[in-house]
Amino acid sequence: DRLDAPYKDFPGSWPGIYFSRSSKDNLMQFCNIKNAYQGVILQNPASNSNPKLTLQETILDNISDIAVGCSNSSLDARNCLIINCGYNIFLTAGGNYNFNHCTVTSYGNNYVQHKNPVLSISNVSGSNTTNIINCTIKNSIFYGEGGIVDDEIIISKQGTTAFNASFENVLYKMKSNDPGAATFVGNKLKNINPGFDSVDVGSRYFNYRLKSNSAAINKGAITTGLLFDLDGNNRNIGLPDLGCYEKQWYNSLNRIELLTWIIVNYKKIHMKNLITVALLIMSTAFIQPNSNSIHAFKVKGIDGKEIDFSKFKGKKILVVNT
């Protein structure tokens, strides 16, 4: 429970969350599961046709053992960030699983070494029996650095039971040939750096949002009903990006660039989003391009005269929202 240094960064500080054999119809949304021994562990299928666990807009971080572990169970996950864990996703003994717009990555550090692939899929149980497995993965990223892992996806198939592991529009790191038991369709970005915003292992600073030149941008496929990313930002303008975060272009565009972008993409923009874009353009009317501080602002005062905030450099400024 300690949040002071260095304890706030210690993995394995609490057991984790376990869903028993009889558990069903569970939903976890907007959760941040951190520093546990294991993250979420599911055993056996639900007693009904629904997934045992629906995991949405959730972060699992710094888990010493398995972050998402399923044994012949069922899980639906979307917009999840699963990072720097002993095993990020470990699926065994069959089951039914769906992952969409997930970022799954590990960087070796002083607390959790990167010794295992970020995704393991198997149809074999502990008693060496095999079960049917259906695992569908879309619009996601599987990547790692700073360890001894060459293949971030491991597929283990035994026996003749039905085995379906399909990947559609994924960025992944794999030195070996693609596993024969899995299918890859759509945009297959193999051994390409995802272009995360910031990764500083020494300072333990990780920002897994995408840089503007990331290869994962616009490489996904639209999913009906999935309108937002992990931050709550809109995915509905053009093709979505891979992973749990959608690059927000308007954060770095000036008015002319925004207008040009709208002219090029207007057919892809939903009508309800035009108002948002229009407000963004209006808001940039008061900001000079490439501004990076309040001193770059120029606004009109109540007397109609322009106020240049650059003349207040070195002075305290009180901003009041009335």
One Martini backbone bead per residue (centre of mass of N, CA, C, O) as a GRO file, in nm:
protein
  322
    1ASP     BB    1   0.050   0.067  -0.005
    2ARG     BB    2   0.297   0.216  -0.073
    3LEU     BB    3   0.387   0.552  -0.231
    4ASP     BB    4   0.673   0.561  -0.158
    5ALA     BB    5   0.991   0.578  -0.189
    6PRO     BB    6   1.050   0.274  -0.350
    7TYR     BB    7   0.767   0.116  -0.317
    8LYS     BB    8   0.595   0.217  -0.574
    9ASP     BB    9   0.795   0.005  -0.763
   10PHE     BB   10   0.703  -0.266  -0.639
   11PRO     BB   11   0.663  -0.572  -0.716
   12GLY     BB   12   0.453  -0.794  -0.545
   13SER     BB   13   0.265  -0.633  -0.316
   14TRP     BB   14   0.021  -0.809  -0.428
   15PRO     BB   15  -0.161  -1.071  -0.548
   16GLY     BB   16  -0.450  -1.004  -0.686
   17ILE     BB   17  -0.694  -1.118  -0.934
   18TYR     BB   18  -0.953  -1.371  -0.886
   19PHE     BB   19  -1.134  -1.608  -1.089
   20SER     BB   20  -1.342  -1.840  -1.047
   21ARG     BB   21  -1.521  -2.100  -1.167
   22SER     BB   22  -1.816  -1.952  -1.094
   23SER     BB   23  -1.755  -1.709  -1.241
   24LYS     BB   24  -1.940  -1.418  -1.388
   25ASP     BB   25  -1.998  -1.131  -1.553
   26ASN     BB   26  -1.736  -0.952  -1.577
   27LEU     BB   27  -1.629  -0.603  -1.508
   28MET     BB   28  -1.348  -0.402  -1.626
   29GLN     BB   29  -1.312  -0.042  -1.585
   30PHE     BB   30  -1.088   0.193  -1.537
   31CYS     BB   31  -0.815   0.045  -1.459
   32ASN     BB   32  -0.529   0.020  -1.216
   33ILE     BB   33  -0.291  -0.239  -1.226
   34LYS     BB   34  -0.038  -0.253  -0.969
   35ASN     BB   35   0.225  -0.429  -0.819
   36ALA     BB   36   0.168  -0.721  -0.858
   37TYR     BB   37   0.196  -1.052  -0.888
   38GLN     BB   38  -0.093  -1.063  -1.014
   39GLY     BB   39  -0.351  -0.966  -1.193
   40VAL     BB   40  -0.551  -1.147  -1.394
   41ILE     BB   41  -0.731  -1.455  -1.311
   42LEU     BB   42  -0.852  -1.734  -1.510
   43GLN     BB   43  -1.088  -2.008  -1.454
   44ASN     BB   44  -1.251  -2.128  -1.664
   45PRO     BB   45  -1.546  -2.115  -1.776
   46ALA     BB   46  -1.833  -1.993  -1.799
   47SER     BB   47  -2.176  -2.075  -1.730
   48ASN     BB   48  -2.200  -1.907  -1.984
   49SER     BB   49  -2.172  -1.728  -2.299
   50ASN     BB   50  -2.005  -1.533  -2.158
   51PRO     BB   51  -1.759  -1.368  -2.059
   52LYS     BB   52  -1.593  -1.376  -1.769
   53LEU     BB   53  -1.423  -1.121  -1.891
   54THR     BB   54  -1.436  -0.764  -1.917
   55LEU     BB   55  -1.175  -0.555  -2.062
   56GLN     BB   56  -1.162  -0.196  -2.010
   57GLU     BB   57  -0.967   0.056  -1.998
   58THR     BB   58  -0.680  -0.087  -1.900
   59ILE     BB   59  -0.411  -0.114  -1.658
   60LEU     BB   60  -0.106  -0.315  -1.659
   61ASP     BB   61   0.159  -0.281  -1.409
   62ASN     BB   62   0.425  -0.423  -1.269
   63ILE     BB   63   0.414  -0.740  -1.296
   64SER     BB   64   0.588  -1.013  -1.184
   65ASP     BB   65   0.415  -1.209  -1.343
   66ILE     BB   66   0.095  -1.234  -1.434
   67ALA     BB   67  -0.133  -1.026  -1.580
   68VAL     BB   68  -0.280  -1.222  -1.805
   69GLY     BB   69  -0.458  -1.515  -1.697
   70CYS     BB   70  -0.560  -1.820  -1.881
   71SER     BB   71  -0.769  -2.122  -1.817
   72ASN     BB   72  -0.997  -2.221  -2.001
   73SER     BB   73  -1.137  -1.944  -2.092
   74SER     BB   74  -1.283  -1.598  -2.096
   75LEU     BB   75  -1.207  -1.299  -2.305
   76ASP     BB   76  -1.253  -0.937  -2.324
   77ALA     BB   77  -1.040  -0.690  -2.489
   78ARG     BB   78  -0.996  -0.325  -2.462
   79ASN     BB   79  -0.795  -0.072  -2.433
   80CYS     BB   80  -0.511  -0.203  -2.338
   81LEU     BB   81  -0.239  -0.174  -2.095
   82ILE     BB   82   0.050  -0.399  -2.105
   83ILE     BB   83   0.327  -0.357  -1.875
   84ASN     BB   84   0.602  -0.470  -1.737
   85CYS     BB   85   0.611  -0.803  -1.721
   86GLY     BB   86   0.664  -1.121  -1.690
   87TYR     BB   87   0.367  -1.184  -1.803
   88ASN     BB   88   0.138  -1.041  -1.985
   89ILE     BB   89   0.022  -1.289  -2.171
   90PHE     BB   90  -0.147  -1.602  -2.055
   91LEU     BB   91  -0.253  -1.875  -2.258
   92THR     BB   92  -0.421  -2.176  -2.149
   93ALA     BB   93  -0.604  -2.464  -2.219
   94GLY     BB   94  -0.757  -2.279  -2.380
   95GLY     BB   95  -1.033  -2.097  -2.527
   96ASN     BB   96  -1.182  -1.753  -2.527
   97TYR     BB   97  -1.047  -1.472  -2.725
   98ASN     BB   98  -1.039  -1.099  -2.716
   99PHE     BB   99  -0.839  -0.850  -2.891
  100ASN     BB  100  -0.854  -0.481  -2.887
  101HIS     BB  101  -0.655  -0.233  -2.878
  102CYS     BB  102  -0.358  -0.332  -2.774
  103THR     BB  103  -0.082  -0.275  -2.546
  104VAL     BB  104   0.209  -0.499  -2.552
  105THR     BB  105   0.481  -0.441  -2.323
  106SER     BB  106   0.849  -0.471  -2.263
  107TYR     BB  107   1.103  -0.338  -2.032
  108GLY     BB  108   1.384  -0.383  -1.903
  109ASN     BB  109   1.446  -0.383  -1.544
  110ASN     BB  110   1.513  -0.376  -1.201
  111TYR     BB  111   1.230  -0.537  -1.139
  112VAL     BB  112   1.161  -0.645  -1.446
  113GLN     BB  113   1.248  -0.888  -1.641
  114HIS     BB  114   1.295  -0.966  -1.991
  115LYS     BB  115   1.219  -1.324  -2.042
  116ASN     BB  116   0.929  -1.305  -2.175
  117PRO     BB  117   0.682  -1.313  -2.365
  118VAL     BB  118   0.396  -1.110  -2.410
  119LEU     BB  119   0.281  -1.373  -2.577
  120SER     BB  120   0.087  -1.668  -2.482
  121ILE     BB  121  -0.023  -1.967  -2.668
  122SER     BB  122  -0.231  -2.250  -2.552
  123ASN     BB  123  -0.386  -2.597  -2.553
  124VAL     BB  124  -0.237  -2.689  -2.290
  125SER     BB  125  -0.241  -2.865  -2.010
  126GLY     BB  126  -0.109  -2.994  -1.717
  127SER     BB  127  -0.217  -3.296  -1.823
  128ASN     BB  128  -0.175  -3.297  -2.149
  129THR     BB  129  -0.423  -3.176  -2.250
  130THR     BB  130  -0.660  -3.070  -2.499
  131ASN     BB  131  -0.807  -2.763  -2.622
  132ILE     BB  132  -1.005  -2.543  -2.740
  133ILE     BB  133  -0.906  -2.253  -2.944
  134ASN     BB  134  -0.998  -1.892  -2.944
  135CYS     BB  135  -0.798  -1.627  -3.096
  136THR     BB  136  -0.855  -1.273  -3.126
  137ILE     BB  137  -0.649  -1.023  -3.295
  138LYS     BB  138  -0.663  -0.657  -3.297
  139ASN     BB  139  -0.508  -0.365  -3.329
  140SER     BB  140  -0.204  -0.440  -3.220
  141ILE     BB  141   0.073  -0.453  -2.974
  142PHE     BB  142   0.398  -0.644  -2.981
  143TYR     BB  143   0.657  -0.555  -2.751
  144GLY     BB  144   1.029  -0.550  -2.693
  145GLU     BB  145   1.300  -0.469  -2.454
  146GLY     BB  146   1.579  -0.540  -2.259
  147GLY     BB  147   1.636  -0.854  -2.329
  148ILE     BB  148   1.601  -1.217  -2.434
  149VAL     BB  149   1.380  -1.156  -2.649
  150ASP     BB  150   1.280  -1.236  -2.987
  151ASP     BB  151   0.982  -1.355  -2.931
  152GLU     BB  152   0.667  -1.205  -2.849
  153ILE     BB  153   0.537  -1.466  -2.987
  154ILE     BB  154   0.378  -1.768  -2.859
  155ILE     BB  155   0.299  -2.087  -3.014
  156SER     BB  156   0.117  -2.376  -2.872
  157LYS     BB  157   0.063  -2.685  -3.044
  158GLN     BB  158  -0.152  -2.968  -2.974
  159GLY     BB  159  -0.285  -3.189  -3.148
  160THR     BB  160  -0.640  -3.193  -3.299
  161THR     BB  161  -0.760  -2.962  -3.192
  162ALA     BB  162  -0.898  -2.673  -3.219
  163PHE     BB  163  -0.703  -2.396  -3.375
  164ASN     BB  164  -0.738  -2.036  -3.314
  165ALA     BB  165  -0.501  -1.785  -3.436
  166SER     BB  166  -0.570  -1.442  -3.492
  167PHE     BB  167  -0.424  -1.172  -3.693
  168GLU     BB  168  -0.521  -0.818  -3.718
  169ASN     BB  169  -0.347  -0.569  -3.732
  170VAL     BB  170  -0.011  -0.587  -3.649
  171LEU     BB  171   0.248  -0.522  -3.413
  172TYR     BB  172   0.563  -0.712  -3.415
  173LYS     BB  173   0.807  -0.921  -3.247
  174MET     BB  174   0.999  -1.149  -3.474
  175LYS     BB  175   1.264  -1.345  -3.565
  176SER     BB  176   1.104  -1.559  -3.650
  177ASN     BB  177   0.888  -1.730  -3.790
  178ASP     BB  178   0.581  -1.763  -3.837
  179PRO     BB  179   0.345  -1.933  -3.697
  180GLY     BB  180   0.156  -2.198  -3.826
  181ALA     BB  181  -0.095  -2.172  -3.607
  182ALA     BB  182  -0.114  -1.886  -3.737
  183THR     BB  183  -0.282  -1.586  -3.847
  184PHE     BB  184  -0.206  -1.320  -4.090
  185VAL     BB  185  -0.372  -1.007  -4.140
  186GLY     BB  186  -0.328  -0.739  -4.305
  187ASN     BB  187  -0.143  -0.543  -4.113
  188LYS     BB  188   0.209  -0.642  -4.106
  189LEU     BB  189   0.429  -0.537  -3.842
  190LYS     BB  190   0.747  -0.651  -3.856
  191ASN     BB  191   1.004  -0.539  -3.678
  192ILE     BB  192   0.876  -0.262  -3.570
  193ASN     BB  193   0.893   0.028  -3.435
  194PRO     BB  194   0.629   0.194  -3.275
  195GLY     BB  195   0.682   0.484  -3.160
  196PHE     BB  196   0.706   0.590  -2.884
  197ASP     BB  197   0.725   0.869  -2.712
  198SER     BB  198   0.841   0.739  -2.420
  199VAL     BB  199   1.159   0.571  -2.308
  200ASP     BB  200   1.276   0.555  -1.959
  201VAL     BB  201   1.417   0.330  -1.764
  202GLY     BB  202   1.589   0.482  -1.551
  203SER     BB  203   1.327   0.680  -1.477
  204ARG     BB  204   1.052   0.539  -1.518
  205TYR     BB  205   0.952   0.647  -1.815
  206PHE     BB  206   0.624   0.595  -1.975
  207ASN     BB  207   0.504   0.660  -2.318
  208TYR     BB  208   0.258   0.489  -2.531
  209ARG     BB  209   0.227   0.694  -2.719
  210LEU     BB  210   0.232   0.826  -3.038
  211LYS     BB  211   0.411   0.926  -3.274
  212SER     BB  212   0.384   1.096  -3.577
  213ASN     BB  213   0.588   0.853  -3.714
  214SER     BB  214   0.432   0.608  -3.669
  215ALA     BB  215   0.356   0.293  -3.807
  216ALA     BB  216   0.063   0.261  -3.645
  217ILE     BB  217  -0.070   0.467  -3.809
  218ASN     BB  218  -0.358   0.383  -3.977
  219LYS     BB  219  -0.352   0.036  -3.939
  220GLY     BB  220  -0.640  -0.007  -3.882
  221ALA     BB  221  -0.973  -0.115  -3.805
  222ILE     BB  222  -1.289  -0.065  -3.793
  223THR     BB  223  -1.498  -0.072  -3.496
  224THR     BB  224  -1.796  -0.132  -3.403
  225GLY     BB  225  -1.843   0.075  -3.113
  226LEU     BB  226  -1.538   0.184  -3.122
  227LEU     BB  227  -1.471   0.528  -3.034
  228PHE     BB  228  -1.238   0.493  -2.816
  229ASP     BB  229  -0.975   0.532  -2.611
  230LEU     BB  230  -0.800   0.526  -2.320
  231ASP     BB  231  -0.838   0.857  -2.305
  232GLY     BB  232  -1.118   0.924  -2.478
  233ASN     BB  233  -1.048   0.939  -2.763
  234ASN     BB  234  -1.110   0.964  -3.090
  235ARG     BB  235  -1.160   0.703  -3.359
  236ASN     BB  236  -1.365   0.840  -3.596
  237ILE     BB  237  -1.110   0.951  -3.770
  238GLY     BB  238  -1.063   0.752  -3.977
  239LEU     BB  239  -0.819   0.548  -3.926
  240PRO     BB  240  -0.699   0.356  -3.695
  241ASP     BB  241  -0.484   0.279  -3.455
  242LEU     BB  242  -0.260   0.107  -3.300
  243GLY     BB  243  -0.366   0.029  -3.005
  244CYS     BB  244  -0.476   0.223  -2.718
  245TYR     BB  245  -0.378   0.476  -2.886
  246GLU     BB  246  -0.472   0.787  -3.029
  247LYS     BB  247  -0.372   1.007  -3.245
  248GLN     BB  248  -0.365   1.368  -3.190
  249TRP     BB  249  -0.330   1.595  -3.432
  250TYR     BB  250  -0.443   1.873  -3.318
  251ASN     BB  251  -0.207   1.924  -3.108
  252SER     BB  252   0.007   1.999  -3.377
  253LEU     BB  253  -0.189   2.201  -3.520
  254ASN     BB  254  -0.273   2.447  -3.716
  255ARG     BB  255  -0.513   2.604  -3.888
  256ILE     BB  256  -0.417   2.531  -4.176
  257GLU     BB  257  -0.373   2.228  -4.122
  258LEU     BB  258  -0.662   2.167  -4.036
  259LEU     BB  259  -0.806   2.254  -4.298
  260THR     BB  260  -0.652   2.061  -4.482
  261TRP     BB  261  -0.737   1.801  -4.339
  262ILE     BB  262  -1.043   1.833  -4.386
  263ILE     BB  263  -1.043   1.837  -4.697
  264VAL     BB  264  -0.917   1.545  -4.721
  265ASN     BB  265  -1.125   1.406  -4.472
  266TYR     BB  266  -1.439   1.471  -4.482
  267LYS     BB  267  -1.565   1.185  -4.557
  268LYS     BB  268  -1.461   1.053  -4.267
  269ILE     BB  269  -1.626   1.257  -4.110
  270HIS     BB  270  -1.827   1.291  -3.866
  271MET     BB  271  -2.061   1.518  -3.798
  272LYS     BB  272  -2.018   1.532  -3.481
  273ASN     BB  273  -1.702   1.620  -3.528
  274LEU     BB  274  -1.712   1.904  -3.658
  275ILE     BB  275  -1.749   2.069  -3.403
  276THR     BB  276  -1.484   1.999  -3.270
  277VAL     BB  277  -1.300   2.102  -3.496
  278ALA     BB  278  -1.404   2.391  -3.499
  279LEU     BB  279  -1.320   2.458  -3.207
  280LEU     BB  280  -1.020   2.412  -3.253
  281ILE     BB  281  -0.981   2.637  -3.458
  282MET     BB  282  -1.078   2.867  -3.277
  283SER     BB  283  -0.867   2.823  -3.048
  284THR     BB  284  -0.614   2.884  -3.246
  285ALA     BB  285  -0.661   3.195  -3.288
  286PHE     BB  286  -0.487   3.258  -3.003
  287ILE     BB  287  -0.248   3.084  -3.134
  288GLN     BB  288   0.061   3.042  -3.207
  289PRO     BB  289   0.262   2.876  -3.378
  290ASN     BB  290   0.467   2.684  -3.177
  291SER     BB  291   0.367   2.713  -2.904
  292ASN     BB  292   0.502   2.670  -2.540
  293SER     BB  293   0.358   2.919  -2.393
  294ILE     BB  294   0.192   3.184  -2.249
  295HIS     BB  295   0.384   3.403  -2.395
  296ALA     BB  296   0.245   3.334  -2.695
  297PHE     BB  297  -0.001   3.489  -2.631
  298LYS     BB  298  -0.290   3.648  -2.806
  299VAL     BB  299  -0.536   3.877  -2.686
  300LYS     BB  300  -0.837   4.018  -2.613
  301GLY     BB  301  -0.961   4.260  -2.443
  302ILE     BB  302  -1.228   4.439  -2.307
  303ASP     BB  303  -1.124   4.693  -2.499
  304GLY     BB  304  -1.004   4.541  -2.778
  305LYS     BB  305  -0.717   4.501  -2.709
  306GLU     BB  306  -0.411   4.373  -2.740
  307ILE     BB  307  -0.255   4.098  -2.564
  308ASP     BB  308   0.086   4.047  -2.478
  309PHE     BB  309   0.238   3.797  -2.287
  310SER     BB  310   0.547   3.859  -2.325
  311LYS     BB  311   0.548   4.112  -2.117
  312PHE     BB  312   0.525   3.891  -1.858
  313LYS     BB  313   0.799   3.814  -1.825
  314GLY     BB  314   0.887   3.739  -1.486
  315LYS     BB  315   0.586   3.721  -1.409
  316LYS     BB  316   0.296   3.689  -1.248
  317ILE     BB  317   0.011   3.475  -1.345
  318LEU     BB  318  -0.344   3.502  -1.332
  319VAL     BB  319  -0.582   3.246  -1.396
  320VAL     BB  320  -0.935   3.293  -1.465
  321ASN     BB  321  -1.239   3.108  -1.446
  322THR     BB  322  -1.572   3.257  -1.530
   0.00000   0.00000   0.00000
